[in-house]
Amino acid sequence: VTGYGGTTQVSEFAPSEDQILDREITIHFNSDTNQNIDWDFRPDKRQITIKIGQQGFMSFKAKNNDSVPVTGTAIYNVTPNKAGEYFHKTQCFCFDSQTLMPGQEMDMPVVFFIDPAIIKDRNMDDVKTITLSYSFFRSDSKELDSAMEAFYNDK
């Protein structure tokens, strides 16, 4: 599991209800597939608005249009990059590779929250919108290897 640029954080639990703040952030969802994976892949909604600390949920739909089973790996990032340290996932299809049989459709959920610590960071005062992007690659592809190598070289 890897991410470009604004790498998100992984957490076991979302903040408690008393840590949910009134400040809201709009989350946009983007989905792409590499040219070597014949999948349809899209979020159920293009955006939602949540309060900081509130658990958010989005489901993505994927369909394998190929005539053979295909295993895919999702690479993700958030923009602006500086928001990555405050964007926490508690559950995500991107934590593991996904195998779809020919013609199979699957719902792929992601559960997340924005860390309440974001309000203490003055550099984050201008962030009203965060975009969460996913790109699916064939798990056994050179393109995935290249994308992961580029990610690690940028660190």
Salt bridges, closest charged atoms under 4 A:
ASP22 OD1 - LYS51 NZ 3.97
ASP44 OD1 - LYS61 NZ 3.49
ASP66 OD2 - ARG138 NH2 2.87
ASP107 OD1 - LYS61 NZ 2.62
ASP115 OD2 - HIS88 NE2 3.35
ASP125 OD2 - ARG122 NE 2.91
ASP126 OD1 - LYS82 NZ 2.88
